[in-house]
Amino acid sequence: MYEKCLDHFIQIITDVVLKDNCIPKNYYEAKKLVLSLGLKAQNIYCCIDRCMLYYKADDQLTKCKLCHRSRFLPHKGSTRRHRSVPAKRMFYLPITPRLQRLYASMDLTTCCKQKKCCLLHGQCEA
């Protein structure tokens, strides 16, 4: 479902922009591009009522500390072959690797430093 939605969205964008663009053609190519950048996302499970995160010390809990609701969705049918499915999750995108990648280029770093200097002293042309 998610892949089809993203494929449709990419198709809409591709129809609007110029033909010589760098937009991935589908979900698979977009995912491959993001994985090649090396910027990982971390899944963190949440309470269904958004009371708490099951993170670090609370990672092994099966019920919320505040509202006492289950961390996982109830199983349908036999429970022997199915793994527990979290009721809600979020994606944490660590900022440090993204900033390291942003400032890896010396040209960009110099430009950002000059822009900050210009903004501080009020002499910016742009």
Distance bins in CASP14 RR format, pairs under 12 A and 6 or more apart:
PFRMAT RR
TARGET T0000
AUTHOR 0000-0000-0000
RMODE 2
METHOD distances of the structure
MODEL  1
1 7 0 0 0 0 0 1 0 0 0 0 0
1 8 0 0 0 0 0 1 0 0 0 0 0
1 27 0 0 0 0 0 1 0 0 0 0 0
2 8 0 0 0 0 0 1 0 0 0 0 0
2 9 0 0 0 0 0 1 0 0 0 0 0
2 27 1 0 0 1 0 0 0 0 0 0 0
2 30 0 0 0 0 0 1 0 0 0 0 0
2 31 0 0 0 0 0 1 0 0 0 0 0
3 9 0 0 0 0 0 1 0 0 0 0 0
3 10 0 0 0 0 0 1 0 0 0 0 0
3 26 1 0 0 1 0 0 0 0 0 0 0
3 27 1 0 1 0 0 0 0 0 0 0 0
3 28 1 0 0 1 0 0 0 0 0 0 0
3 29 0 0 0 0 0 1 0 0 0 0 0
3 30 0 0 0 0 1 0 0 0 0 0 0
3 31 0 0 0 0 1 0 0 0 0 0 0
4 10 0 0 0 0 0 1 0 0 0 0 0
4 11 0 0 0 0 0 1 0 0 0 0 0
4 26 0 0 0 0 1 0 0 0 0 0 0
4 27 0 0 0 0 1 0 0 0 0 0 0
5 11 0 0 0 0 0 1 0 0 0 0 0
5 12 0 0 0 0 0 1 0 0 0 0 0
5 26 0 0 0 0 0 1 0 0 0 0 0
5 27 0 0 0 0 1 0 0 0 0 0 0
6 12 0 0 0 0 0 1 0 0 0 0 0
6 13 0 0 0 0 0 1 0 0 0 0 0
6 23 0 0 0 0 0 1 0 0 0 0 0
6 24 0 0 0 0 1 0 0 0 0 0 0
6 25 0 0 0 0 0 1 0 0 0 0 0
6 26 1 0 0 1 0 0 0 0 0 0 0
6 27 1 0 1 0 0 0 0 0 0 0 0
6 28 0 0 0 0 1 0 0 0 0 0 0
6 29 0 0 0 0 0 1 0 0 0 0 0
6 30 1 0 0 1 0 0 0 0 0 0 0
6 31 0 0 0 0 1 0 0 0 0 0 0
6 34 0 0 0 0 0 1 0 0 0 0 0
7 13 0 0 0 0 0 1 0 0 0 0 0
7 14 0 0 0 0 0 1 0 0 0 0 0
7 23 0 0 0 0 0 1 0 0 0 0 0
7 24 0 0 0 0 1 0 0 0 0 0 0
7 25 0 0 0 0 1 0 0 0 0 0 0
7 26 1 0 1 0 0 0 0 0 0 0 0
7 27 1 0 1 0 0 0 0 0 0 0 0
7 28 0 0 0 0 1 0 0 0 0 0 0
7 29 0 0 0 0 0 1 0 0 0 0 0
7 30 0 0 0 0 1 0 0 0 0 0 0
7 31 0 0 0 0 0 1 0 0 0 0 0
8 14 0 0 0 0 0 1 0 0 0 0 0
8 15 0 0 0 0 0 1 0 0 0 0 0
8 26 0 0 0 0 0 1 0 0 0 0 0
8 27 0 0 0 0 1 0 0 0 0 0 0
9 15 0 0 0 0 0 1 0 0 0 0 0
9 16 0 0 0 0 0 1 0 0 0 0 0
9 23 0 0 0 0 0 1 0 0 0 0 0
9 24 0 0 0 0 0 1 0 0 0 0 0
9 26 0 0 0 0 0 1 0 0 0 0 0
9 27 0 0 0 0 1 0 0 0 0 0 0
9 30 0 0 0 0 0 1 0 0 0 0 0
10 16 0 0 0 0 0 1 0 0 0 0 0
10 17 0 0 0 0 0 1 0 0 0 0 0
10 21 0 0 0 0 0 1 0 0 0 0 0
10 23 1 0 0 1 0 0 0 0 0 0 0
10 24 1 0 0 1 0 0 0 0 0 0 0
10 25 1 0 0 1 0 0 0 0 0 0 0
10 26 1 0 0 1 0 0 0 0 0 0 0
10 27 1 0 0 1 0 0 0 0 0 0 0
10 28 0 0 0 0 0 1 0 0 0 0 0
10 29 0 0 0 0 1 0 0 0 0 0 0
10 30 1 0 0 1 0 0 0 0 0 0 0
10 31 0 0 0 0 0 1 0 0 0 0 0
10 33 0 0 0 0 0 1 0 0 0 0 0
11 17 0 0 0 0 0 1 0 0 0 0 0
11 23 0 0 0 0 1 0 0 0 0 0 0
11 24 0 0 0 0 0 1 0 0 0 0 0
11 25 0 0 0 0 1 0 0 0 0 0 0
11 26 0 0 0 0 1 0 0 0 0 0 0
11 27 0 0 0 0 0 1 0 0 0 0 0
12 23 0 0 0 0 0 1 0 0 0 0 0
13 21 0 0 0 0 1 0 0 0 0 0 0
13 22 0 0 0 0 0 1 0 0 0 0 0
13 23 1 0 1 0 0 0 0 0 0 0 0
13 24 0 0 0 0 0 1 0 0 0 0 0
13 25 0 0 0 0 0 1 0 0 0 0 0
13 30 0 0 0 0 0 1 0 0 0 0 0
14 20 0 0 0 0 0 1 0 0 0 0 0
14 21 1 0 0 1 0 0 0 0 0 0 0
14 22 0 0 0 0 0 1 0 0 0 0 0
14 23 1 0 1 0 0 0 0 0 0 0 0
14 24 0 0 0 0 1 0 0 0 0 0 0
14 25 1 0 0 1 0 0 0 0 0 0 0
14 26 0 0 0 0 0 1 0 0 0 0 0
14 29 0 0 0 0 0 1 0 0 0 0 0
14 30 0 0 0 0 0 1 0 0 0 0 0
15 21 0 0 0 0 0 1 0 0 0 0 0
15 23 0 0 0 0 0 1 0 0 0 0 0
16 23 0 0 0 0 0 1 0 0 0 0 0
17 23 1 0 0 1 0 0 0 0 0 0 0
22 29 0 0 0 0 0 1 0 0 0 0 0
22 30 0 0 0 0 0 1 0 0 0 0 0
22 33 0 0 0 0 1 0 0 0 0 0 0
23 29 0 0 0 0 1 0 0 0 0 0 0
23 30 0 0 0 0 1 0 0 0 0 0 0
23 33 0 0 0 0 1 0 0 0 0 0 0
24 30 1 0 1 0 0 0 0 0 0 0 0
24 31 0 0 0 0 1 0 0 0 0 0 0
24 32 1 0 0 1 0 0 0 0 0 0 0
24 33 1 0 1 0 0 0 0 0 0 0 0
24 34 0 0 0 0 1 0 0 0 0 0 0
24 35 0 0 0 0 0 1 0 0 0 0 0
24 36 0 0 0 0 0 1 0 0 0 0 0
25 31 0 0 0 0 0 1 0 0 0 0 0
25 32 0 0 0 0 0 1 0 0 0 0 0
25 33 0 0 0 0 0 1 0 0 0 0 0
26 32 0 0 0 0 1 0 0 0 0 0 0
26 33 0 0 0 0 0 1 0 0 0 0 0
27 33 0 0 0 0 0 1 0 0 0 0 0
27 34 0 0 0 0 0 1 0 0 0 0 0
28 34 0 0 0 0 0 1 0 0 0 0 0
28 35 0 0 0 0 0 1 0 0 0 0 0
29 35 0 0 0 0 0 1 0 0 0 0 0
29 36 0 0 0 0 0 1 0 0 0 0 0
30 36 0 0 0 0 0 1 0 0 0 0 0
30 37 0 0 0 0 0 1 0 0 0 0 0
31 37 0 0 0 0 0 1 0 0 0 0 0
31 41 0 0 0 0 0 1 0 0 0 0 0
32 38 0 0 0 0 0 1 0 0 0 0 0
33 39 0 0 0 0 0 1 0 0 0 0 0
34 40 0 0 0 0 1 0 0 0 0 0 0
34 41 0 0 0 0 1 0 0 0 0 0 0
34 93 0 0 0 0 0 1 0 0 0 0 0
34 98 0 0 0 0 0 1 0 0 0 0 0
35 41 0 0 0 0 0 1 0 0 0 0 0
37 93 0 0 0 0 0 1 0 0 0 0 0
37 97 0 0 0 0 1 0 0 0 0 0 0
37 98 0 0 0 0 1 0 0 0 0 0 0
37 100 0 0 0 0 0 1 0 0 0 0 0
37 101 1 0 0 1 0 0 0 0 0 0 0
37 102 0 0 0 0 0 1 0 0 0 0 0
37 104 0 0 0 0 0 1 0 0 0 0 0
38 93 0 0 0 0 0 1 0 0 0 0 0
38 94 0 0 0 0 0 1 0 0 0 0 0
38 97 1 0 0 1 0 0 0 0 0 0 0
38 98 0 0 0 0 0 1 0 0 0 0 0
38 100 0 0 0 0 0 1 0 0 0 0 0
38 101 0 0 0 0 1 0 0 0 0 0 0
39 91 0 0 0 0 0 1 0 0 0 0 0
39 92 0 0 0 0 0 1 0 0 0 0 0
39 93 1 0 0 1 0 0 0 0 0 0 0
39 94 0 0 0 0 1 0 0 0 0 0 0
39 95 0 0 0 0 0 1 0 0 0 0 0
39 96 0 0 0 0 0 1 0 0 0 0 0
39 97 1 0 1 0 0 0 0 0 0 0 0
39 98 1 0 0 1 0 0 0 0 0 0 0
39 99 0 0 0 0 0 1 0 0 0 0 0
39 100 0 0 0 0 1 0 0 0 0 0 0
39 101 1 0 0 1 0 0 0 0 0 0 0
39 102 0 0 0 0 0 1 0 0 0 0 0
40 91 0 0 0 0 0 1 0 0 0 0 0
40 92 0 0 0 0 1 0 0 0 0 0 0
40 93 0 0 0 0 1 0 0 0 0 0 0
40 94 1 0 0 1 0 0 0 0 0 0 0
40 96 0 0 0 0 0 1 0 0 0 0 0
40 97 1 0 0 1 0 0 0 0 0 0 0
40 98 0 0 0 0 0 1 0 0 0 0 0
40 101 0 0 0 0 0 1 0 0 0 0 0
41 89 0 0 0 0 0 1 0 0 0 0 0
41 90 0 0 0 0 1 0 0 0 0 0 0
41 91 1 0 1 0 0 0 0 0 0 0 0
41 92 1 0 0 1 0 0 0 0 0 0 0
41 93 1 0 1 0 0 0 0 0 0 0 0
41 94 0 0 0 0 1 0 0 0 0 0 0
41 97 0 0 0 0 0 1 0 0 0 0 0
41 98 0 0 0 0 0 1 0 0 0 0 0
42 53 0 0 0 0 0 1 0 0 0 0 0
42 55 0 0 0 0 1 0 0 0 0 0 0
42 56 0 0 0 0 0 1 0 0 0 0 0
42 59 0 0 0 0 0 1 0 0 0 0 0
42 89 0 0 0 0 0 1 0 0 0 0 0
42 90 0 0 0 0 1 0 0 0 0 0 0
42 91 1 0 0 1 0 0 0 0 0 0 0
42 92 1 0 1 0 0 0 0 0 0 0 0
42 93 1 0 0 1 0 0 0 0 0 0 0
42 94 1 0 0 1 0 0 0 0 0 0 0
42 97 0 0 0 0 0 1 0 0 0 0 0
43 53 0 0 0 0 0 1 0 0 0 0 0
43 54 0 0 0 0 0 1 0 0 0 0 0
43 55 0 0 0 0 0 1 0 0 0 0 0
43 59 0 0 0 0 0 1 0 0 0 0 0
43 86 0 0 0 0 1 0 0 0 0 0 0
43 88 0 0 0 0 0 1 0 0 0 0 0
43 89 1 0 1 0 0 0 0 0 0 0 0
43 90 1 0 0 1 0 0 0 0 0 0 0
43 91 1 0 0 1 0 0 0 0 0 0 0
43 92 1 0 0 1 0 0 0 0 0 0 0
43 93 0 0 0 0 0 1 0 0 0 0 0
44 52 0 0 0 0 0 1 0 0 0 0 0
44 53 1 0 1 0 0 0 0 0 0 0 0
44 54 1 0 0 1 0 0 0 0 0 0 0
44 55 1 0 1 0 0 0 0 0 0 0 0
44 56 0 0 0 0 1 0 0 0 0 0 0
44 58 0 0 0 0 0 1 0 0 0 0 0
44 59 0 0 0 0 1 0 0 0 0 0 0
44 71 0 0 0 0 0 1 0 0 0 0 0
44 86 0 0 0 0 1 0 0 0 0 0 0
44 88 0 0 0 0 1 0 0 0 0 0 0
44 89 1 0 0 1 0 0 0 0 0 0 0
44 90 1 0 1 0 0 0 0 0 0 0 0
44 91 1 0 0 1 0 0 0 0 0 0 0
44 92 1 0 1 0 0 0 0 0 0 0 0
44 93 0 0 0 0 0 1 0 0 0 0 0
44 94 0 0 0 0 0 1 0 0 0 0 0
45 52 0 0 0 0 1 0 0 0 0 0 0
45 53 1 0 0 1 0 0 0 0 0 0 0
45 54 1 0 1 0 0 0 0 0 0 0 0
45 55 1 0 0 1 0 0 0 0 0 0 0
45 56 0 0 0 0 0 1 0 0 0 0 0
45 58 0 0 0 0 1 0 0 0 0 0 0
45 59 0 0 0 0 1 0 0 0 0 0 0
45 60 0 0 0 0 0 1 0 0 0 0 0
45 61 0 0 0 0 1 0 0 0 0 0 0
45 62 0 0 0 0 0 1 0 0 0 0 0
45 64 0 0 0 0 0 1 0 0 0 0 0
45 70 0 0 0 0 0 1 0 0 0 0 0
45 71 1 0 0 1 0 0 0 0 0 0 0
45 72 0 0 0 0 1 0 0 0 0 0 0
45 73 0 0 0 0 0 1 0 0 0 0 0
45 84 0 0 0 0 0 1 0 0 0 0 0
45 85 0 0 0 0 0 1 0 0 0 0 0
45 86 1 0 1 0 0 0 0 0 0 0 0
45 87 1 0 0 1 0 0 0 0 0 0 0
45 88 1 0 0 1 0 0 0 0 0 0 0
45 89 1 0 1 0 0 0 0 0 0 0 0
45 90 0 0 0 0 1 0 0 0 0 0 0
45 91 0 0 0 0 0 1 0 0 0 0 0
45 92 0 0 0 0 0 1 0 0 0 0 0
46 52 1 0 0 1 0 0 0 0 0 0 0
46 53 1 0 1 0 0 0 0 0 0 0 0
46 54 1 0 0 1 0 0 0 0 0 0 0
46 55 0 0 0 0 1 0 0 0 0 0 0
46 58 0 0 0 0 0 1 0 0 0 0 0
46 61 0 0 0 0 0 1 0 0 0 0 0
46 64 0 0 0 0 1 0 0 0 0 0 0
46 66 0 0 0 0 0 1 0 0 0 0 0
46 67 0 0 0 0 0 1 0 0 0 0 0
46 69 0 0 0 0 0 1 0 0 0 0 0
46 71 0 0 0 0 1 0 0 0 0 0 0
46 72 0 0 0 0 0 1 0 0 0 0 0
46 86 1 0 0 1 0 0 0 0 0 0 0
46 87 1 0 0 1 0 0 0 0 0 0 0
46 88 1 0 1 0 0 0 0 0 0 0 0
46 89 1 0 0 1 0 0 0 0 0 0 0
46 90 1 0 1 0 0 0 0 0 0 0 0
46 91 0 0 0 0 0 1 0 0 0 0 0
46 92 0 0 0 0 0 1 0 0 0 0 0
47 53 1 0 0 1 0 0 0 0 0 0 0
47 54 1 0 0 1 0 0 0 0 0 0 0
47 55 0 0 0 0 0 1 0 0 0 0 0
47 58 0 0 0 0 1 0 0 0 0 0 0
47 61 0 0 0 0 1 0 0 0 0 0 0
47 62 0 0 0 0 0 1 0 0 0 0 0
47 63 0 0 0 0 1 0 0 0 0 0 0
47 64 1 0 1 0 0 0 0 0 0 0 0
47 65 0 0 0 0 1 0 0 0 0 0 0
47 66 1 0 0 1 0 0 0 0 0 0 0
47 67 1 0 0 1 0 0 0 0 0 0 0
47 68 0 0 0 0 1 0 0 0 0 0 0
47 69 1 0 0 1 0 0 0 0 0 0 0
47 70 0 0 0 0 1 0 0 0 0 0 0
47 71 1 0 0 1 0 0 0 0 0 0 0
47 72 0 0 0 0 0 1 0 0 0 0 0
47 86 0 0 0 0 0 1 0 0 0 0 0
47 87 1 0 0 1 0 0 0 0 0 0 0
47 88 1 0 0 1 0 0 0 0 0 0 0
47 89 0 0 0 0 0 1 0 0 0 0 0
47 90 0 0 0 0 0 1 0 0 0 0 0
48 54 0 0 0 0 0 1 0 0 0 0 0
48 63 0 0 0 0 0 1 0 0 0 0 0
48 64 0 0 0 0 1 0 0 0 0 0 0
48 66 0 0 0 0 0 1 0 0 0 0 0
48 67 0 0 0 0 1 0 0 0 0 0 0
48 68 0 0 0 0 0 1 0 0 0 0 0
48 69 1 0 1 0 0 0 0 0 0 0 0
48 70 0 0 0 0 1 0 0 0 0 0 0
48 71 0 0 0 0 1 0 0 0 0 0 0
48 72 0 0 0 0 1 0 0 0 0 0 0
48 73 0 0 0 0 1 0 0 0 0 0 0
48 74 0 0 0 0 0 1 0 0 0 0 0
48 85 0 0 0 0 0 1 0 0 0 0 0
48 86 0 0 0 0 1 0 0 0 0 0 0
48 87 1 0 1 0 0 0 0 0 0 0 0
48 88 1 0 1 0 0 0 0 0 0 0 0
48 89 0 0 0 0 0 1 0 0 0 0 0
49 63 0 0 0 0 0 1 0 0 0 0 0
49 64 1 0 0 1 0 0 0 0 0 0 0
49 65 0 0 0 0 0 1 0 0 0 0 0
49 66 0 0 0 0 1 0 0 0 0 0 0
49 67 1 0 1 0 0 0 0 0 0 0 0
49 68 0 0 0 0 0 1 0 0 0 0 0
49 69 1 0 0 1 0 0 0 0 0 0 0
49 70 0 0 0 0 0 1 0 0 0 0 0
49 71 0 0 0 0 0 1 0 0 0 0 0
49 87 0 0 0 0 1 0 0 0 0 0 0
49 88 0 0 0 0 1 0 0 0 0 0 0
50 64 0 0 0 0 1 0 0 0 0 0 0
50 66 0 0 0 0 0 1 0 0 0 0 0
50 67 0 0 0 0 1 0 0 0 0 0 0
50 69 0 0 0 0 0 1 0 0 0 0 0
50 87 0 0 0 0 0 1 0 0 0 0 0
50 88 1 0 0 1 0 0 0 0 0 0 0
50 89 0 0 0 0 0 1 0 0 0 0 0
50 90 0 0 0 0 1 0 0 0 0 0 0
51 58 0 0 0 0 0 1 0 0 0 0 0
51 61 0 0 0 0 0 1 0 0 0 0 0
51 63 0 0 0 0 0 1 0 0 0 0 0
51 64 1 0 1 0 0 0 0 0 0 0 0
51 65 1 0 0 1 0 0 0 0 0 0 0
51 66 1 0 1 0 0 0 0 0 0 0 0
51 67 1 0 1 0 0 0 0 0 0 0 0
51 68 0 0 0 0 1 0 0 0 0 0 0
51 69 0 0 0 0 1 0 0 0 0 0 0
51 71 0 0 0 0 0 1 0 0 0 0 0
51 87 0 0 0 0 0 1 0 0 0 0 0
51 88 0 0 0 0 0 1 0 0 0 0 0
52 58 1 0 0 1 0 0 0 0 0 0 0
52 59 0 0 0 0 0 1 0 0 0 0 0
52 61 0 0 0 0 1 0 0 0 0 0 0
52 63 0 0 0 0 0 1 0 0 0 0 0
52 64 1 0 1 0 0 0 0 0 0 0 0
52 65 1 0 1 0 0 0 0 0 0 0 0
52 66 1 0 1 0 0 0 0 0 0 0 0
52 67 0 0 0 0 1 0 0 0 0 0 0
52 68 0 0 0 0 0 1 0 0 0 0 0
52 69 0 0 0 0 0 1 0 0 0 0 0
52 71 0 0 0 0 1 0 0 0 0 0 0
52 88 0 0 0 0 0 1 0 0 0 0 0
52 90 0 0 0 0 0 1 0 0 0 0 0
53 59 0 0 0 0 1 0 0 0 0 0 0
53 61 0 0 0 0 0 1 0 0 0 0 0
53 64 0 0 0 0 0 1 0 0 0 0 0
53 65 0 0 0 0 0 1 0 0 0 0 0
53 66 0 0 0 0 0 1 0 0 0 0 0
53 71 0 0 0 0 0 1 0 0 0 0 0
53 86 0 0 0 0 0 1 0 0 0 0 0
53 88 0 0 0 0 1 0 0 0 0 0 0
53 89 0 0 0 0 1 0 0 0 0 0 0
53 90 1 0 0 1 0 0 0 0 0 0 0
53 92 0 0 0 0 1 0 0 0 0 0 0
54 60 0 0 0 0 1 0 0 0 0 0 0
54 61 1 0 1 0 0 0 0 0 0 0 0
54 62 0 0 0 0 1 0 0 0 0 0 0
54 63 0 0 0 0 1 0 0 0 0 0 0
54 64 0 0 0 0 1 0 0 0 0 0 0
54 65 0 0 0 0 1 0 0 0 0 0 0
54 69 0 0 0 0 0 1 0 0 0 0 0
54 70 0 0 0 0 0 1 0 0 0 0 0
54 71 1 0 0 1 0 0 0 0 0 0 0
54 72 0 0 0 0 0 1 0 0 0 0 0
54 84 0 0 0 0 0 1 0 0 0 0 0
54 86 0 0 0 0 1 0 0 0 0 0 0
54 87 0 0 0 0 0 1 0 0 0 0 0
54 88 0 0 0 0 1 0 0 0 0 0 0
54 89 0 0 0 0 1 0 0 0 0 0 0
54 90 0 0 0 0 0 1 0 0 0 0 0
55 61 0 0 0 0 0 1 0 0 0 0 0
55 71 0 0 0 0 0 1 0 0 0 0 0
55 89 0 0 0 0 0 1 0 0 0 0 0
55 90 0 0 0 0 1 0 0 0 0 0 0
55 92 0 0 0 0 1 0 0 0 0 0 0
56 92 0 0 0 0 0 1 0 0 0 0 0
57 65 0 0 0 0 0 1 0 0 0 0 0
58 64 0 0 0 0 1 0 0 0 0 0 0
58 65 1 0 0 1 0 0 0 0 0 0 0
58 66 0 0 0 0 0 1 0 0 0 0 0
58 71 0 0 0 0 1 0 0 0 0 0 0
59 71 0 0 0 0 0 1 0 0 0 0 0
59 86 0 0 0 0 0 1 0 0 0 0 0
60 71 0 0 0 0 1 0 0 0 0 0 0
61 68 0 0 0 0 0 1 0 0 0 0 0
61 69 0 0 0 0 0 1 0 0 0 0 0
61 70 0 0 0 0 0 1 0 0 0 0 0
61 71 1 0 0 1 0 0 0 0 0 0 0
61 72 0 0 0 0 0 1 0 0 0 0 0
61 86 0 0 0 0 0 1 0 0 0 0 0
62 68 0 0 0 0 0 1 0 0 0 0 0
62 69 0 0 0 0 0 1 0 0 0 0 0
62 70 1 0 0 1 0 0 0 0 0 0 0
62 71 1 0 1 0 0 0 0 0 0 0 0
62 72 1 0 0 1 0 0 0 0 0 0 0
62 84 0 0 0 0 1 0 0 0 0 0 0
62 86 0 0 0 0 0 1 0 0 0 0 0
62 87 0 0 0 0 0 1 0 0 0 0 0
63 69 1 0 0 1 0 0 0 0 0 0 0
63 70 1 0 1 0 0 0 0 0 0 0 0
63 71 1 0 0 1 0 0 0 0 0 0 0
63 72 0 0 0 0 1 0 0 0 0 0 0
63 87 0 0 0 0 0 1 0 0 0 0 0
64 70 0 0 0 0 1 0 0 0 0 0 0
64 71 1 0 0 1 0 0 0 0 0 0 0
64 72 0 0 0 0 0 1 0 0 0 0 0
64 87 0 0 0 0 1 0 0 0 0 0 0
64 88 0 0 0 0 0 1 0 0 0 0 0
65 71 0 0 0 0 0 1 0 0 0 0 0
67 87 0 0 0 0 0 1 0 0 0 0 0
69 86 0 0 0 0 0 1 0 0 0 0 0
69 87 1 0 0 1 0 0 0 0 0 0 0
69 88 0 0 0 0 0 1 0 0 0 0 0
70 84 0 0 0 0 1 0 0 0 0 0 0
70 85 0 0 0 0 0 1 0 0 0 0 0
70 86 0 0 0 0 1 0 0 0 0 0 0
70 87 1 0 0 1 0 0 0 0 0 0 0
70 88 0 0 0 0 0 1 0 0 0 0 0
71 84 1 0 0 1 0 0 0 0 0 0 0
71 85 0 0 0 0 1 0 0 0 0 0 0
71 86 1 0 0 1 0 0 0 0 0 0 0
71 87 1 0 0 1 0 0 0 0 0 0 0
71 88 0 0 0 0 1 0 0 0 0 0 0
71 89 0 0 0 0 0 1 0 0 0 0 0
72 79 0 0 0 0 0 1 0 0 0 0 0
72 82 0 0 0 0 0 1 0 0 0 0 0
72 83 0 0 0 0 1 0 0 0 0 0 0
72 84 1 0 1 0 0 0 0 0 0 0 0
72 85 1 0 0 1 0 0 0 0 0 0 0
72 86 1 0 1 0 0 0 0 0 0 0 0
72 87 1 0 0 1 0 0 0 0 0 0 0
72 88 0 0 0 0 0 1 0 0 0 0 0
72 89 0 0 0 0 0 1 0 0 0 0 0
73 79 0 0 0 0 0 1 0 0 0 0 0
73 82 0 0 0 0 0 1 0 0 0 0 0
73 83 0 0 0 0 0 1 0 0 0 0 0
73 84 1 0 0 1 0 0 0 0 0 0 0
73 85 1 0 1 0 0 0 0 0 0 0 0
73 86 1 0 0 1 0 0 0 0 0 0 0
73 87 1 0 1 0 0 0 0 0 0 0 0
73 88 0 0 0 0 1 0 0 0 0 0 0
73 89 0 0 0 0 0 1 0 0 0 0 0
74 82 0 0 0 0 0 1 0 0 0 0 0
74 84 0 0 0 0 1 0 0 0 0 0 0
74 85 0 0 0 0 1 0 0 0 0 0 0
74 87 0 0 0 0 1 0 0 0 0 0 0
75 81 0 0 0 0 1 0 0 0 0 0 0
75 82 1 0 1 0 0 0 0 0 0 0 0
75 83 0 0 0 0 1 0 0 0 0 0 0
75 84 1 0 0 1 0 0 0 0 0 0 0
75 85 0 0 0 0 1 0 0 0 0 0 0
76 82 0 0 0 0 1 0 0 0 0 0 0
76 85 0 0 0 0 0 1 0 0 0 0 0
79 85 0 0 0 0 0 1 0 0 0 0 0
93 99 0 0 0 0 0 1 0 0 0 0 0
94 100 0 0 0 0 0 1 0 0 0 0 0
94 101 0 0 0 0 0 1 0 0 0 0 0
95 101 0 0 0 0 0 1 0 0 0 0 0
95 102 0 0 0 0 1 0 0 0 0 0 0
96 102 0 0 0 0 0 1 0 0 0 0 0
96 103 0 0 0 0 0 1 0 0 0 0 0
97 103 0 0 0 0 0 1 0 0 0 0 0
97 104 0 0 0 0 0 1 0 0 0 0 0
98 104 0 0 0 0 0 1 0 0 0 0 0
99 108 0 0 0 0 0 1 0 0 0 0 0
99 109 0 0 0 0 0 1 0 0 0 0 0
99 112 0 0 0 0 0 1 0 0 0 0 0
100 109 0 0 0 0 0 1 0 0 0 0 0
101 108 0 0 0 0 0 1 0 0 0 0 0
101 109 0 0 0 0 0 1 0 0 0 0 0
102 108 1 0 0 1 0 0 0 0 0 0 0
102 109 0 0 0 0 1 0 0 0 0 0 0
102 111 0 0 0 0 0 1 0 0 0 0 0
102 112 0 0 0 0 1 0 0 0 0 0 0
103 109 1 0 1 0 0 0 0 0 0 0 0
103 110 0 0 0 0 0 1 0 0 0 0 0
103 111 0 0 0 0 0 1 0 0 0 0 0
103 112 1 0 0 1 0 0 0 0 0 0 0
103 113 0 0 0 0 1 0 0 0 0 0 0
105 111 0 0 0 0 1 0 0 0 0 0 0
105 112 0 0 0 0 1 0 0 0 0 0 0
106 112 0 0 0 0 0 1 0 0 0 0 0
106 113 0 0 0 0 0 1 0 0 0 0 0
107 113 0 0 0 0 0 1 0 0 0 0 0
107 114 0 0 0 0 0 1 0 0 0 0 0
108 114 0 0 0 0 0 1 0 0 0 0 0
108 115 0 0 0 0 0 1 0 0 0 0 0
109 115 0 0 0 0 0 1 0 0 0 0 0
109 116 0 0 0 0 0 1 0 0 0 0 0
110 116 0 0 0 0 0 1 0 0 0 0 0
110 117 0 0 0 0 0 1 0 0 0 0 0
111 117 0 0 0 0 0 1 0 0 0 0 0
111 118 0 0 0 0 0 1 0 0 0 0 0
111 126 0 0 0 0 0 1 0 0 0 0 0
112 118 0 0 0 0 0 1 0 0 0 0 0
112 119 0 0 0 0 0 1 0 0 0 0 0
113 119 0 0 0 0 0 1 0 0 0 0 0
113 120 0 0 0 0 0 1 0 0 0 0 0
114 120 0 0 0 0 0 1 0 0 0 0 0
114 121 0 0 0 0 0 1 0 0 0 0 0
114 123 0 0 0 0 0 1 0 0 0 0 0
114 124 0 0 0 0 1 0 0 0 0 0 0
114 125 0 0 0 0 0 1 0 0 0 0 0
114 126 0 0 0 0 0 1 0 0 0 0 0
115 121 0 0 0 0 0 1 0 0 0 0 0
115 122 0 0 0 0 0 1 0 0 0 0 0
115 123 0 0 0 0 0 1 0 0 0 0 0
115 124 1 0 0 1 0 0 0 0 0 0 0
115 125 0 0 0 0 0 1 0 0 0 0 0
115 126 1 0 0 1 0 0 0 0 0 0 0
116 122 0 0 0 0 0 1 0 0 0 0 0
116 124 0 0 0 0 1 0 0 0 0 0 0
117 123 0 0 0 0 1 0 0 0 0 0 0
117 124 0 0 0 0 1 0 0 0 0 0 0
118 124 1 1 0 0 0 0 0 0 0 0 0
118 125 1 0 0 1 0 0 0 0 0 0 0
118 126 1 0 0 1 0 0 0 0 0 0 0
119 125 0 0 0 0 0 1 0 0 0 0 0
119 126 0 0 0 0 1 0 0 0 0 0 0
END
